[in-house]
Amino acid sequence: MTSEPSVVEVTLESDLKNLEVAEEIVRRVAGTAGFSEESEHQIEMAVHESMINAIWHGNKNDASKRVWLRFIRTGSRFVSGTRGAALVSPTYRILAPAITC
């Protein structure tokens, strides 16, 4: 039997000041999912880099644009992604390839 996915989605202003907000969200989501401290750190670093890319490169540091974070957990699989408003194709990038708890 397949369990229902747990999804957390967040929309933030495209501003580097929101890196701390995103990192806190990652800590809470990964901590709730039961990851080890090392895995939590890996996920946090991936989201940090992805946020910088979306804000700086994708949205050209334009605070009027948005960055979307999405975390999906199904069973023991966890996938996170981000996208900026300026991306041509609004697809989520997989940041952490199915890290297992």
C-alpha positions in Angstrom: 0.0 0.0 0.0 1.3 3.4 -0.9 1.1 6.2 1.6 -0.2 9.6 0.7 2.5 12.2 0.0 3.2 14.9 2.5 3.7 18.3 0.7 5.0 21.6 2.1 5.0 24.6 -0.3 6.3 28.0 0.5 6.4 31.2 -1.6 9.0 33.8 -0.7 10.0 37.2 -2.0 13.1 37.0 -4.2 15.5 38.5 -1.7 18.7 37.0 -0.3 17.4 38.0 3.2 14.9 35.1 2.8 17.7 32.5 2.8 17.5 32.3 6.6 13.7 31.8 6.4 14.2 29.0 3.8 16.9 27.4 5.9 14.6 27.4 9.0 11.8 25.8 7.0 14.2 23.1 5.7 15.4 22.3 9.3 11.8 21.9 10.5 10.6 19.9 7.5 13.7 17.6 7.5 13.7 17.3 11.3 10.0 16.3 11.3 10.7 13.7 8.6 13.2 12.0 10.9 16.5 12.5 9.0 19.9 12.3 10.7 21.7 15.5 11.5 24.1 14.8 8.5 21.2 14.3 6.1 19.5 17.5 7.4 22.7 19.4 6.7 22.9 18.0 3.2 19.3 19.0 2.4 19.8 22.4 3.9 22.9 23.1 1.8 21.1 22.0 -1.4 18.2 24.3 -0.7 20.5 27.1 0.2 22.3 26.8 -3.1 19.1 26.4 -5.0 17.6 29.5 -3.4 20.7 31.6 -4.3 20.4 30.4 -7.9 16.7 31.2 -8.1 17.1 34.6 -6.5 20.3 35.8 -8.0 20.4 34.1 -11.4 16.8 33.3 -12.2 15.1 36.4 -10.8 18.1 38.8 -11.1 17.7 39.7 -7.4 14.4 41.4 -8.1 12.4 41.4 -4.9 9.1 41.9 -6.8 9.5 38.4 -8.1 8.9 35.2 -6.1 10.7 32.0 -5.3 8.8 28.8 -4.6 10.0 26.0 -2.4 8.4 22.6 -2.4 9.1 19.6 -0.2 7.5 16.2 -0.8 7.7 13.1 1.4 6.2 9.8 0.4 7.1 6.9 2.7 10.9 7.0 3.1 11.5 9.2 0.0 12.1 12.9 0.3 12.4 15.3 -2.6 12.8 19.1 -2.5 12.7 21.7 -5.2 12.7 25.3 -6.0 11.9 27.6 -8.8 12.0 31.3 -9.5 9.5 33.4 -11.3 11.9 34.1 -14.2 12.5 30.5 -15.2 11.2 29.7 -18.7 10.0 26.3 -17.7 8.4 26.2 -14.3 9.6 22.7 -13.4 11.0 21.8 -10.0 14.7 20.8 -9.8 15.4 17.8 -7.6 17.8 18.9 -5.0 18.3 15.8 -2.9 17.8 12.6 -4.9 15.4 10.6 -2.8 17.4 10.8 0.5 16.2 7.9 2.7 15.5 8.4 6.4 
